[in-house]
Amino acid sequence: MLLLRDLPTTLKGILDKYCLQEMALQHWLHKRPILVGDFQTIERALSRINAHEIRSLPVVNKDKIVVGLIDIMDIANSISESLKSLSELDEESAGKIRNEFMTTTVGNLLTQGKKKVFVASNRLTLMHTVECLVSTNQERVMIVDRDVEGFVAEQSQTEEFLDGMCTQADVVRFLSQNAALLRMDPLFQKSLSELGLGKRDPFVINENQVTAKAFSQMAEEGLESAAVVDDSGKLIASLCVNDLKGLTRRNCDILLDPLSSFLTREWSRGWWSKPISVSLDDPLYFIVLQFVSSNVHRMYVIDDDGRPIGDVDLMDILKVLIKIT
């Protein structure tokens, strides 16, 4: 009864009390962390990402010790690099991806990676985790069962006890689970326009662009998604690096197809979803619920003709979240 009387009555109060150990436990009750061996191939890593609907994989060595982390963006960047040496995109390109890239080991990809990986003690509160994600511009942290200086730091050692992961999407999902408090918070009652969100120029790619070239452009820009438009500029789809998750040695020739074909060829497998559009007048709590229900990481603001004129992503939500009182 004492616990019930001491329950926080504000969104910030909940975030200040909820720790990563609790989040990790909830994840374990649902499903154990999905790992990949450093000796396994990129094709195998993509297969695990696709099968478990995730975006990243902790990498373990033969002793099951976590040595690092790869995500779908690492794979997209590596594909882009592997195609740079080719003068044009043709069957030779597909062959190079099939016979060289897809059979590369995860360990090899890990050594090529330049992205920082952060670990957080399972005693870190969710509020402090959000502050870390924002300050370091990270999508995720690995939760470890040990003391970490400052509770969160860049990974500098192998990890024997990995509890799980905390991602931007996990944070936004947690907010939706506390929807009553979310709706009461003054900042989340404000519209995108009032908060100055949704006005960032979206990265746009025409549907006729070759798929491999589109992913390369996104990798060069350091972007995980792009708005796909038709010849009239109307938004027809959202391309995300996560759309690579269904790639195998057998079907990698689809990267030579136009985006319009790539996005519809295997739609029944859920490789892509139609773009979600929002209005600048929508309150932020509604945007949070839209993110969770649609399971996307970016949504677009469109004009009266259906052209994308702005976007909002999960990091935008987190940047507002650290300002609540």
N, C-alpha and C positions, 0 to 999 in steps of 0.2 A: 504493500500500500504506500510505503514511503517513496518507492520508485515512481509510482503513478502520480503522486503529488508533486514530484520534482521534475516532471516532464517539461522540456522547454516549450515555450509558447510562441517563439518566433523562429523564422527560418534560420537566422544566424545562430540561434541557440542550439538548434538541431545539428548544424554543421560543425559547431564548436565541440559538441559532445561525441559525435559519431566518429569512430576511429577506423583506420584501414584494416585492422584486425577483424572487425565486425564485417566489413565489406568482403574481405577475403573468405571468411567463414561462409557467408551467404553464397558466394560463388562456388565454393567447394561442395556445398550441399546440392547445388544444381549440377555442377560438372567440374571435374578436376582440371587444372591448367593444361592447356594443349602445348606440347613441346615438340621440338624437332632436333634430330641429331646433327652435329656438325659434319658428319660423314655422309649424310643423305643429300639427295640432289635437289636442285631448285624445283624440278617438276614435282617431287614429293612434297616440298614445302607448299607449293601452290595447291596441291591436292588437299592438304590438311587445312589450309586457309579456306578453301572452297567448301569442304565437308562440314566444317564447324562454324562457318559464317563469322570469321574473325578477320582482323587486319594485321596482326603481328604474331610472332612466335618467339618465345625464349629459346635460345639455342643451348643444348647440353652436349658435353663430351661423352666419351665411352663410359665414364664413371658416373654419369647422370648429374654432373655438376654444371650449373648454369654459367656459361662463358660469355654470353652476350644476348643480343636481341636483333632480329631482323623484322622488317615490316614490308608491306606491299609497295611502299614508296622506294625502298631499297631495291626491290626487284625491278620496278619501272625504270629507275635510274640506270641500273645495270643493263637492261635491254637497250635503252637509249645509247649508252656507251658502246655496246656491241655493234650497233648499226652505223655508228659514225664513220667507220672505216670503209663503208660501202658507198660507191658513187651514186647508186640508185636502188630503190626498193623493188626487188623482183624475187624470183624463185630462189636465187642465191641467198637472199636475206632470210627467207623462211628456213632454208637449209642450215644457215649459220645458227639461227635460234634453236632449231631442232637438235642439231648434232653437237653444238658447242655450249650454248647458254643453258639449255634445259638440263644438260648432264653435269653442269658445274656443281660442285658441292656447296652446301650452305656455309661450311667453314671458310671456303674461298671467298664467298660473297661477304662474309663477316669481316674478313681482313681488308676488303676493299672499301667498306663502309666508312663514311666520314661523320655520320650522324651521332650526336651525343646520346647516351643512354643514362637515365637517372634511376636510382633506387631510393626507396623510402622505407623507413622503419614502420612496422605494422602498428606502432603506437602513435603514429602521426594522425592528427585529426583531419577530417575531410576538408575543413575550411583552409587549413594550412597547405593541404595538398593542392587545392584549387589555386592558391596564391603561387605555389611552386610551378604549376603547369603554365600559368600566365607569365610569370617572370622569366621562365626559361623557354617559353614558346614551344612546349612539348605537347604531344598528343596523349602521352601515357607515362606512367612510372611503374617499375617493378616493385612489388611489395615483398620485403624480406623480413625474416624473423631473426633480427639481430640489431644491435645498437648501430645507428648511423649518425655520424657527426652532423649536428644541426637537424637530425631526423630525416634529412633528404640530401643527397649528394650525387654527383656524377659517378657512375660505376667505375671502380678502380681495381676490383678483385673479382674472382669467381664467387658464385653464390651457392652455398650448399643447401640452404633452407629458403626456398622460394614459396611464398604464400599465394602469390597470384599477381594480378595486374589491376591498376586503376587507370581508366582512360577518361577522356573528355566525355565520351558517350555514357560511361558509368555515372559520372557526376550528374549529367542532365537527366538520366533515368532516375536517379535518386531524388532529384527535384520533383519529378512527376509523381513519385510515390508519396510525396508530401505536398500534394496539390493544394490542400486547404491553406497551409501556411504560405505557399507560393503565391496564391491569389491575393493574400492579405498584404504582402510586402509592397510598399509604395513604388519601388523601382520597377517591379515586375508588372505593376498595373499600368505603367506607362507604355505608350505605343513605340514602335520602331522609330518613327519620325521624331518623337519627343526625345528619344535617347540618342539620336544621330546615327542610327544603324540602318543598314539596308541601302546605303547610298554609295557604297564602294563599286567601282566599275568592274563588272564580271569579266573573266577571261572567256572569250568567245571563239569557237571553232566551227567552221562550216561542215555540214553533214557529208559533203563530197570529199573531204580530206581523207587521205589514206590513214588508216587506223594507227599503224606504226609511227607515222609522222606525227599524228596528234599526240600520242603518248610521249614522244620525244620532245615535242614543244612544251608539254606540261612539265616534264622533268627538267628541262632547261630553265623554266620559270620558277621551279621549286613549288609547283602547285599540285594538289592532289585531285582537283576536279576542274571541269570546264563546262560552260554552257554550250550545247550543240544547237545550232540554228539552221534553218533552211535558207534558200536563196533570198527570201524576202526578209530575213533577219528574225523570223519568229522562232521562239524557243520550242524545241521539239524533244529534247532529251538532256540529261546531265551525264557527262562522261566522268568516271572516277577511276583512279588507279586500281581500286578494288575490283573493277570490271575485268582485270587480268586474272582473277582467281580461277577462272574456268579453263585457263590455257594449259594445253598438254602438248607433248611432242606430236601427237596425231593431228591436232587441229591448229597448230601455230600459224598455218598459212592464212588464217582469218585476219591476221595483222596486216595483210596486203589488201584487204577489202576496204571499200569506203566505210566511213563511220555508220552511214545509214544501214549498211548490210550487217556490220559487226553488232550493232545494238539490237537488231531484230532477229539475227540468225538463231540464237539460243535463248530467246526471251523466256521460254517456258521453264528454263532452269533457274530463273531468278538472277541472271547475271547483271541485269540492269533494271532500273525502275524509271518510270516516267518522272519528269522533273516536277518538284513541288514548288508552287508559286505562293507567295504571301503578299499581303498589302502593308504599306507603310503605316496604315492606321491600326493594324493588329496589335493588341497588347502583348508584351513580352511573355507573359505566362502562357498565352495561347501558342506562341511560337515554340516554347519549350515542349508543350504537349504534341505539337505537330512533328517536331523532330523525333520524339520517341515513337509515336504511332507510325510514322513513315519509315523509320530506321535509316535516315539519310544523315549526312554530315554537313550539307549545304543546301539552302533553299534560295530561290530567286524572286526578285521583285520585277514585274513586267509592266510595260505601258499598255495603253488601250489597244495597241495593235499586236500585243503578245510578244514584244521584243524585250529581252532582258536588259534592265537598266540599273540593277543593283543586286547585291546578294548579302546573305547573312549566314554565318557558320557557327559551329559549336564554341569556338574560341570567343566569339562576340558575346555569347551567353556568359561565359566564365568571367570575362572582363567586367561585366555588370555585377556579377555575383560577388566579387571581392569588395564591392562598394556598399553592400547592404549593411545596415546597422541593427 
